[in-house]
Amino acid sequence: MIKVLHAVPDMNSGGIENYIMNMYRIIDRDTVHFDFLVHHNSRGFFDDEIEELGGRIYRLPVLDNKNVISYWRELKRLYSENNWDVVHGHAASLAGLYLFAAEKAGVRARIAHSHGASYLRTPKGYTKKLLFKTAGIHANIRLACSTEAGKYLFGDRQFYLAKNAIDSERFSFNQDDRDRIRRSLGIVPGQLLVGHMGRFNLQKNHQFLIEIFEEIVRLKPDSCLLLVGTGEREGSIRNLVSSKGLNGKVIFQSVTDEPQAYYSAMDAFVLPSLFEGLPLVGIEAQCSGLPSYFSSEITKEVVISDIAEFLDLNAGPVAWAQQIVGASSCINRRAYADCAAIHGFDFRDNTKKMTDFYLAAATGRFESIGSILD
């Protein structure tokens, strides 16, 4: 059995976490075993499921207590007490430490995996940017979710693409789900429901999304906006919604275990992020046949259909609103069910590739990785 340790900030519901869980649910767990190193104290959305599937969660909350000395000491203890064949690092800002500790402990395969293509222009963001430079130093395998994400983290060093993947069957459009969710939200037939899925943080650019929706309401007054997710900026966004008099039109929905049903309920999907590596939500939305509007700052590899387009953030909220309101309502949404699989984003194919990849990495057959992931 190959033992893999995934290093993540936490296992709440997000793109990285869903990417891992999509694999974990169907991978042959007699062949490849997953454990998780998390860096926050609080339990995550997927923790119960991980433990039910047989994974162990090791909690070293350096992102909460900032105690790097204790973190380093505990890392060494963890590696001495376990025998992982592969450390798969998804938390780039800490990779310089946990991959270094893995190297010193003799872990054969040490992976730095890039999931982002830029950073926030904040003090915390600049600090992360500096830490990112250490991510690949102690890695002997470098992966990225997109070409832009790979170039951002690794520069000219060699990296391999490992596509984010979804259950395309699960996310195909479902009329019964659409009717049920819209009814539960109080959306009547013919009413425009604009949707977004993502954590409430600066990267997702919720403030601009609210400004877009304010203009949508001017054009189509009975429209509603559905925001699915949680995060540290949720309170400030709620206050912004209230200050603009949009309380009755903006619906806040916490993290859900049936995101596919909410995509079916939406009429348009909007992701005005400041940057992304390759957002799974964008792939999921297109698989559901949703007209999708992405910030031009997002990697171009997210577009896998003819119902998605990029808009410039500098174009302003009016231009975005006009495009969204003008979207065709005559799309055969079921016709897009296969777009993820056609473009290599189905999790079944991905899990087979990653199983072969882990086996090659754990046995030192690094030269075969390119052909496996191609």
C-alpha positions in Angstrom: 0.0 0.0 0.0 1.2 3.5 -0.9 0.8 6.0 2.0 0.1 9.6 1.0 0.0 12.6 3.3 -1.9 15.6 1.9 -0.8 18.9 3.5 -3.6 21.5 3.3 -4.6 24.6 5.3 -7.8 22.7 6.4 -10.4 20.4 4.9 -13.3 22.9 4.5 -15.3 22.9 1.3 -13.2 24.6 -1.4 -11.5 23.9 -4.7 -8.4 22.2 -3.4 -10.4 20.2 -0.8 -13.0 19.1 -3.4 -10.2 18.1 -5.8 -8.8 15.8 -3.1 -12.1 14.4 -2.0 -13.2 13.6 -5.5 -10.2 11.3 -5.7 -10.4 9.9 -2.2 -14.0 8.7 -2.6 -13.3 6.4 -5.5 -9.6 5.6 -5.3 -8.7 2.0 -4.4 -7.9 2.5 -0.8 -6.3 -0.9 -0.5 -3.7 0.4 -3.0 -3.4 4.1 -2.0 -4.0 5.4 1.5 -4.6 9.1 2.3 -3.8 10.9 5.5 -4.1 14.7 6.1 -1.9 17.3 7.7 -4.1 20.4 8.5 -2.9 23.7 9.8 -6.0 25.1 11.7 -7.5 23.9 15.0 -11.1 23.9 14.0 -12.6 20.8 12.3 -13.3 21.0 8.6 -16.3 20.3 6.5 -14.9 17.0 5.2 -13.3 15.8 8.4 -16.1 13.3 9.3 -16.1 11.8 5.8 -12.3 11.5 5.8 -12.3 9.6 9.0 -15.2 7.4 7.8 -13.1 6.5 4.7 -10.2 5.5 7.0 -7.9 8.6 6.8 -6.2 10.1 9.7 -6.1 13.9 10.3 -3.0 15.4 12.0 -3.6 18.9 13.3 -0.7 21.3 13.6 -2.4 24.7 14.0 0.5 26.9 13.1 -1.8 29.2 11.0 -3.7 29.9 14.3 -0.9 30.1 16.9 2.0 31.2 14.6 4.4 29.1 16.7 6.8 28.0 14.0 9.3 26.5 16.5 6.6 24.2 17.9 5.4 23.4 14.3 8.8 22.3 13.2 9.3 20.2 16.3 5.9 18.5 15.8 6.6 18.0 12.1 9.8 16.0 12.9 7.8 14.0 15.5 5.1 13.2 12.9 7.5 12.0 10.3 9.4 9.9 12.8 6.2 8.1 13.9 4.8 7.5 10.4 6.1 6.0 7.2 4.6 8.0 4.4 5.8 7.3 0.8 4.5 10.6 -0.6 3.9 14.0 0.9 1.5 15.9 -1.4 1.7 19.6 -0.5 -1.2 21.9 -1.4 -0.5 24.6 1.2 2.2 26.6 -0.7 3.1 29.1 2.0 4.1 26.3 4.4 5.7 23.9 1.9 9.2 25.2 2.6 8.8 23.7 6.1 6.8 20.5 5.8 8.6 19.4 2.6 12.0 20.2 4.2 11.0 18.1 7.2 9.9 15.3 4.8 13.2 15.5 3.0 15.1 15.2 6.2 13.0 12.2 7.2 13.8 10.5 4.0 10.3 10.7 2.3 11.0 9.6 -1.3 8.3 11.7 -3.1 7.8 15.3 -2.1 5.2 17.2 -4.1 4.6 20.9 -4.3 1.3 21.5 -6.0 0.4 25.0 -7.2 -3.3 25.9 -7.1 -3.0 29.7 -7.5 -1.8 32.2 -10.1 -1.2 35.4 -8.1 -1.5 36.9 -4.6 -3.5 39.5 -2.8 -1.9 43.0 -2.6 -2.2 43.1 1.2 0.5 42.7 4.0 -0.6 39.1 4.4 -0.6 38.6 0.7 3.0 40.0 0.3 4.1 37.7 3.1 2.6 34.7 1.4 4.3 35.7 -1.8 7.7 35.6 -0.1 6.9 32.2 1.4 5.7 30.9 -2.0 9.3 31.2 -3.2 10.3 28.5 -0.9 7.6 26.0 -1.9 9.5 24.2 -4.6 12.9 24.1 -2.9 12.5 20.8 -1.1 10.1 19.3 -3.7 11.3 16.7 -6.1 8.0 16.7 -8.0 6.1 19.9 -9.0 2.5 19.9 -10.0 0.1 22.7 -11.1 -3.6 22.9 -11.8 -3.0 25.1 -14.8 -0.1 26.5 -16.9 -0.4 29.9 -15.3 -0.4 28.4 -11.8 2.7 26.4 -12.6 4.6 29.4 -14.0 3.6 31.6 -11.1 4.9 29.2 -8.4 7.8 27.5 -10.2 8.9 29.9 -12.8 11.2 28.2 -15.3 11.5 25.0 -13.3 9.8 21.8 -14.7 6.3 21.1 -13.6 3.5 18.8 -14.6 -0.2 19.6 -15.1 -2.6 17.7 -12.8 -6.1 18.8 -13.8 -8.7 19.7 -11.2 -11.6 17.2 -11.8 -15.2 16.9 -11.0 -17.9 14.2 -11.1 -19.4 15.4 -14.4 -22.5 13.1 -14.0 -23.3 14.6 -10.6 -23.1 18.2 -11.9 -25.2 17.8 -15.1 -28.4 19.8 -15.1 -31.3 18.4 -13.2 -34.8 19.9 -13.7 -36.2 18.4 -10.5 -33.3 19.9 -8.4 -33.9 23.2 -10.1 -37.6 23.3 -9.2 -37.0 22.1 -5.7 -34.2 24.6 -4.8 -35.9 27.6 -6.5 -39.1 26.8 -4.6 -37.2 26.6 -1.3 -35.6 29.9 -2.0 -38.9 31.6 -3.0 -37.8 32.1 -6.7 -40.8 32.2 -9.0 -40.8 31.0 -12.7 -39.2 33.5 -15.0 -37.3 35.3 -12.2 -33.6 35.7 -12.8 -31.3 34.0 -10.3 -27.7 34.9 -10.5 -25.3 32.6 -8.6 -21.9 32.5 -7.1 -20.0 29.8 -5.1 -16.9 30.6 -3.2 -15.4 31.5 0.1 -16.0 35.0 1.4 -12.5 36.4 1.1 -10.8 39.2 -0.8 -9.7 36.9 -3.7 -13.3 36.2 -4.7 -14.1 39.9 -5.0 -17.6 39.8 -3.5 -17.7 43.6 -3.2 -17.5 43.9 -7.0 -20.1 41.1 -7.3 -22.6 43.1 -5.2 -21.9 46.2 -7.4 -22.6 44.1 -10.5 -25.8 42.8 -8.9 -26.9 46.3 -8.0 -26.8 47.2 -11.7 -28.6 43.9 -12.6 -31.4 45.0 -10.4 -31.6 48.3 -12.2 -32.1 46.4 -15.5 -34.2 43.6 -14.2 -35.7 44.6 -10.8 -37.1 41.2 -9.7 -33.6 39.5 -10.0 -32.0 37.7 -7.0 -28.4 36.8 -6.2 -27.5 33.5 -4.5 -24.2 33.5 -2.6 -23.1 30.0 -1.6 -20.2 29.8 0.9 -18.8 31.0 4.2 -15.7 32.9 5.2 -14.1 35.8 7.1 -15.7 38.5 4.9 -19.3 37.3 5.1 -20.2 39.8 7.7 -18.8 42.8 5.8 -20.6 41.6 2.6 -23.9 41.3 4.5 -23.4 44.8 5.7 -22.7 46.0 2.2 -25.9 44.3 0.9 -27.9 46.0 3.7 -26.4 49.4 3.0 -27.4 49.1 -0.7 -31.0 48.1 0.2 -30.6 44.7 -1.4 -31.5 42.6 1.7 -34.6 41.0 0.1 -32.7 40.2 -3.1 -29.5 38.6 -1.9 -29.7 35.1 -0.5 -26.8 33.8 1.7 -26.5 30.0 1.6 -23.9 28.2 3.8 -21.7 25.4 2.5 -23.9 22.6 1.1 -23.4 18.9 0.4 -25.5 19.3 -2.8 -23.9 22.1 -4.7 -25.1 20.5 -8.0 -28.7 21.3 -7.1 -27.9 24.9 -6.6 -26.1 25.2 -10.0 -29.3 23.7 -11.6 -31.3 26.4 -9.8 -29.2 29.3 -11.1 -29.7 31.1 -14.4 -26.2 32.6 -14.6 -22.9 32.0 -12.8 -20.5 34.9 -12.0 -16.9 34.6 -10.7 -15.2 38.0 -10.7 -12.1 36.8 -8.8 -9.0 38.9 -8.6 -7.0 35.7 -9.5 -7.5 31.9 -9.6 -5.4 28.9 -10.4 -8.1 26.9 -12.1 -11.5 27.2 -10.2 -13.4 24.0 -9.9 -16.6 25.9 -9.5 -16.2 27.3 -13.1 -15.9 23.7 -14.5 -18.9 22.6 -12.4 -21.1 25.6 -13.6 -20.4 24.9 -17.2 -21.1 21.2 -16.8 -24.5 22.3 -15.5 -25.1 24.3 -18.7 -24.9 27.6 -16.9 -23.9 30.8 -18.8 -20.7 31.7 -16.9 -18.9 35.0 -16.5 -15.3 35.0 -15.4 -12.9 37.7 -14.6 -10.2 38.1 -17.2 -7.7 37.6 -14.4 -8.7 33.9 -14.2 -6.7 31.3 -16.2 -8.1 30.8 -19.7 -8.0 27.0 -19.2 -11.2 27.3 -17.2 -13.3 27.8 -20.4 -14.5 24.4 -21.6 -17.7 25.4 -23.4 -19.3 28.1 -25.6 -21.4 29.4 -22.7 -18.5 30.9 -20.8 -16.8 34.2 -21.4 -14.3 36.5 -19.8 -15.0 40.1 -18.7 -12.5 42.7 -17.7 -12.8 43.9 -14.1 -11.9 47.4 -15.4 -15.0 47.4 -17.6 -17.0 48.1 -14.5 -20.2 46.7 -13.0 -22.6 48.2 -15.6 -20.9 46.3 -18.5 -20.9 43.1 -16.5 -24.6 43.5 -15.6 -25.6 44.1 -19.3 -23.8 40.9 -20.4 -25.4 38.8 -17.6 -28.9 40.1 -18.2 -28.5 39.6 -21.9 -27.7 35.9 -21.5 -29.8 33.5 -23.6 -32.5 31.6 -21.6 -33.0 29.1 -24.4 -29.9 27.1 -23.8 -30.3 23.3 -23.7 -28.5 22.9 -20.4 -28.4 19.1 -20.5 -26.3 19.4 -23.7 -23.2 20.5 -21.6 -23.1 17.4 -19.3 -20.1 16.0 -21.1 -18.0 19.1 -21.5 -15.9 18.4 -18.4 -15.1 14.8 -19.5 -14.4 15.9 -23.0 -11.7 18.3 -21.8 -10.1 16.0 -19.3 -11.8 17.2 -16.1 -13.8 14.1 -15.1 -12.7 12.7 -11.8 -12.8 9.1 -12.9 -10.1 9.5 -15.4 -8.2 11.8 -13.0 -8.3 9.3 -10.2 -6.9 6.5 -12.5 -4.0 8.9 -13.5 -3.3 10.0 -10.0 -3.3 6.4 -8.7 -0.6 5.5 -11.3 1.2 8.7 -10.5 1.4 8.0 -6.8 2.6 4.5 -7.5 5.3 5.8 -9.8 6.3 8.6 -7.4 6.5 6.3 -4.3 8.8 3.8 -6.2 11.0 6.5 -7.6 10.0 6.2 -11.2 10.0 9.9 -11.7 10.9 9.7 -15.4 7.4 8.2 -16.1 5.4 11.0 -14.5 5.0 13.0 -17.6 3.6 10.2 -19.7 1.2 9.3 -16.8 -0.3 12.7 -16.4 -0.3 13.7 -20.1 
